């Protein structure tokens, strides 16, 4: 290799995206061994940006400068061999009284994080996914999602904390943001704090660092609409009418649109959508809201209770029409789970397709996008009306 290859081209900025597939890169610590303009350079543990999809590797700017510096030192000593083992930086950025686990190399080598001011502020801190469950279950906090992998924790006007979910299912927050939290909150977060996996590429990174907001998938868009509806309910009724327990959260972040129409996939899709968008409603909370509006929740299931809330709080709305996609989803699960005779299953599916206004012989690949669209419309209309 020629030493000139390690000098960035004019105007070139190393970013966290692969040149081949445009996917996110992860930080890894690799062994570098190359002959650079006549000098054999070996570095153990050099920070490298790696694309897990293409297996392409890129050098962060500081890693480039390290190779250049070692070549210069070898030239001064008239040596043609350099072998070094890199030591991790292990720098304490001095944020807060609570000693969080983080890796200062992330801040120094992941593109876009290092700044000439507030050194260390954008250091990623990683947590178990379960850290969010406290915030969802407590009435003091609000947990909202711009997508299934990018959200925000709020507590009134006290604080707001953005977070992301990386490709390995870890929650990521910024060290500087954490430092602004009350000390008690920091100690709670510290209890779920884990070692860095050096993977930060996500919608969280894109939005926070690159100021890029890509078009959401239909699944992310639906989950966002659900979040906005729940937020509207909280503002109007002062109550959380749904919960995001671990199972629901795990399902929501791992769920993808079906790519084949098989019996197994039908059951999986219908069951997963039911758990996220129907079974997550809190019957007790809905009952309390109905009573506060002068109604009687007795003998009503969760969908009926939600409909009753809409009827009592928004009398101008056609509640039965706007709630129709929720009943369609329930009936689809019953049909695809074979909870009845073959004849009743066929009748139930026809009832589903009729209400979706699609062909009677439509399969999963036709039913699914139509249902997702109608659920999104309902959540959006409900949020707007409240």
N, C-alpha and C positions, 0 to 999 in steps of 0.2 A: 504494500500500500504506500501511496505517496503522502507525505505529511500534509500537502495542500488539501487533501480530501477531508481533513479534520477541521479546516477553517470553513465556517458556514458561508454559503453564497450570499452575496449582497441582497439584503431584504428578506433572507430566509429566517423564519422563526420556527423552532421545533415546537409542535403542538402535540396534543394527546390523541392524535388520530392517525391511523395507518394510511400510508400513501396508496396502498393497494386496494383495501376494502372500505376505508374510511371508518372502520370500527375503532373503539376505544383501546388504548394501549395500557398495559399494566407495568408497574415498576418491578423489576427483578434485579437480582445481584448475581452477575455472571462472571465467568472467568474469561478475560480478554487475553489473547495471545496472537500477535501479528508482528510481522517485520515491517516497520514503518521507516521508509527512506533509509534503509541500511541498518536500522537499529531493531533488534529483537526485543519487543516489549511484552511483558507478561504481568497482568494485574489480576489478582484474586479478589473477587467481590466487587467488581466495577458496576455501578448503577447503570442499567440498560432499560430501555422501553421496549416491551415485547407485545406483539399482537397475538393473542391466543387463537385467533381464527386462521391467520395466514402464516404464523410462525416467523414473521418478519421482525427484525430488531433494529432499533434506532438508538443513537447515543444522545442523551440529554446534553445541553450545552456545557455544563460543568464537567461532564465525563470527557467530552472532547478536549476541553482545556487541560484536563489532567494528563491526557496522552501527549498533548503538545508540550506541556511543562516537563514531563519525563524525558521526552526526546531532546529538549533543550539541555537538560541536566546531563544526559548521556554524552551529548556533543561536547559540552564543556570539559568532561572528564575523558574525552576521547575513547568512550566505551561503546561497544556495539551490542551490549546485552543489559537489559533492565528487568529485574524481577522484584515485584513488591506485592504486599498484601494490604489491601485498603482497610483501614479501620472505620467503623461507622461513626457518624458525628456525635450521636447521643447528646445533643444539645438541649438544655432546659431553657425554654423560652420565657420562663418566669411569669406565666399567666396563673393568677389565682393561688389560693391556699391549698386547694385540693390537688394532690399529685396524680394527674391523669396519665394513663399509659398512652404513649404515642411515639412515632418514629420521626425524628427531625429530618431524616433523609427524604421522607415523603415531601416535606415542605421545600427542601433544597433541590430536588431532582424531578419532581412531577411538574410539567410545564404549566405555567399560569399562576402558580401559588406564591412564588417568592416576590416580595415587594420591597421597595426602598424605604417604606414606612411600615410601622406596626409589624416588626419582624416576628414571624411565627404565627400571626393571627390566623392565616389560612392553612394551618397545619390540620390535616384530617385526623379525627379521633373516631375510633370504631367501637361499636356496641353490638351486643346480642339483639336480635330482632325483638325479643320479649320486652325490651326497654320501653316500647311504645304502649304496652298494654295498660300500664298504670295510668297514662295520660288519657287513654280512651275510656277507662272505667270510672275515673273520677269526674264528678260534676263540676269541679273547679277548673278543669282544663278543656281546651278544644283541640281536636286533632282533625286537620283538614288536608285534603289531597288534591294536588294539581294533576296527578296521575297516580298509578299504583306504586311508583318508585320515587316520587318527589312530593314532599309534604311540609307541613308546618305545625308546630306545637304552640299554642297560645294560652295565656292565663290572663284574661281581661286586658287591662292596659299595663299590666306588670311586665310582661315580656313576650317576645315572639322568637321562636327558634326554628329556622329552616333545617331540614334533614333530607337525606337521600338514602336509597337502598341500592347497594352495588350489586354486581353480577353474581357475587357469592352469597347474597342474602344477608349481608351485614349492614347495619345502620351507620351512616356517616354524618358527623357534624363538624363544624369548625371550632378549633380551640379558642379563638378569640370570642366567638359567640357564647361559648360555654362559660367563659370567664365573666360575662355580664350577668349571669344568672345568680339568684340568691344562693347563699352557701348551702342551704339545705337541699336545693335542687341539684347542685353539683355533687353532693355526697350520694344522692340517689343515682345519678348517672354513673358515678364512679363504680357503683356496685354491679353494673352491667357492662363496664368498660373492658375491652379485650385488645389483644395485640393487633397491630396493623397487618392487613394482608396486602397492602400496597396497591389495591385495586380501587380506583375512585371514579373511573369512567362511568357516567350515568346521566340521566336527565338532570339530576341535581348539579353535577359538574357543568353540564352544557348551559344550564340556566344561570348559575351563580358566577361562573368564571368566563364563559364564552359569550354570555348574553344571547344564547341561541335557544329558541324554543321550537322544536320540531313538531310537525303535525302529530297529534296523538293517534294511537290506534283506536279502533272503535271500542275495544275493551277498556282501554285507559280512559277514553272519553266518557264511557258509561259510568265507570267508577268515580270519575270526577263529578259527574252529574249527581250521583248518589250522595257524595260528600257535600255538595252545595245544597241539596235538599235537606239533609240532616242539619246543616248549619242554619238554614232558614227556619226549620222547626224549633231548634234551640232558641233562636232569637225571639220567636213568637210565643212559645209555650214555656220557655225556661227549663226544658227537660230534654235529655238525650233519649230518643225513641228507638235507637238501635245501638248495637255494640259491635266492636271489632275484636272478637276474641282471637286467640292464636290460630285456631283452625281457619277462621274466615280470612284472616290476614294472609296466612300461608297459601290458601287457595287463590286469593285475588292476585298475588304477585306471581304465581306460577301458571296461572290459567292462560291458555292460548286458544285462538279460534280453531275449530276442527278442520282437519285437512283431508279426512276420509269419512265416509258414511258407513260405519259399521255398528253393529248392535252394542258393542262395548263402548264405542265413542258416544253414541246417543245417550246411554245411561250416564256416562261421565259428564258430558256437557250439561244435561238437564239437572243432574244432581248438584253439580258445582254451582251453577247459576242460582238454584234454589237456596243453597246454603248462604251464598253471598247476598242475594237480593231479597230473599223472603224470610228465611229462618233467622237472620241476624236482627230482625225487628224485635224489640223488647215488649212482650205482651203486657207486662205489669206497668211499664211506663206509658204505653198507649192507653191502657185502661184508666190510668190516673188523669191523662189529658182529656179523655172523653168525659169523665166525671166532672172535671173542672169546667167543661163546656156545657154541662147540664144533661149529658147523655148517660146511657146505661150500657156498660161494656159486657154485661153478663152473657155467657153462652156464645160470645163472638171469638172467632179465631183471629190470628194476627192480621191477615189481609182484610178481613171484615172490620177489624178495629181501626186499621189505617183508613179504610174507606169512610168509616163513621167520623173519624177526626176531620177528614176533608169535608164531609157533608155539613158538619156543625160549624167549622171555622170558615169555610168558603162556600156559602149556600148558592152563590151564583154559578159555581162550576157544575158541570155534568160529571159527578163523581164516579158513576158507574162506568162511563166511557173512558175517563182518564185512568181508572184503575184496571181496565180490561187487560193490559199486558201482564199484570201481576197474576191474574187468574189464568191467563194463557200459559204462563211459565209453570204454574202449579200443575195444570192439566197435562202439560208436555212431560213433566217428570212422572206423573202417574202412568201415562201411556208408555213411555220408554222404559219404565221400571217393571212393566208387565204386572201391574197391580190390578188384575182382573182377567176376564176371558179375552180370547183373541178378538171376538166380536166387539166387546166394549173398548178394547184398545184401538181398533180401527175407527170406531165411532168417535172416540176421544180425539184421535189425530185429525179426523175430518173437522171436528169442532174447532181445533187449533188452527187449521189452515183456513177455514171459513173466516174466522175473526181476524186473521192476518191478511186476508184478501189475497191469498196466493192459491195456486192450483191444488186440487184435492189430493193428487198423487205426489205432492212435493215431499222430498226427503230432507234430511238434516241440513244439507248444504244450501237449501232454499229457505228452510224454516229459521235457521240460526240468524242470518243477517237481518231478516225481517223483524224477528223478535227483539234483537239487540237495538235496532233503530226505534222500535215502538217503546221499549223500556226507557230509552234515553229521552224520547219526546215526553213521556209521562213524568219522569223525574224533573225535567226542565220546566214543564208547565206547573207542576206542583210547587217548585221552588219559587218561580215567578209569582204565583198566586199568593203564596204565604208572605 
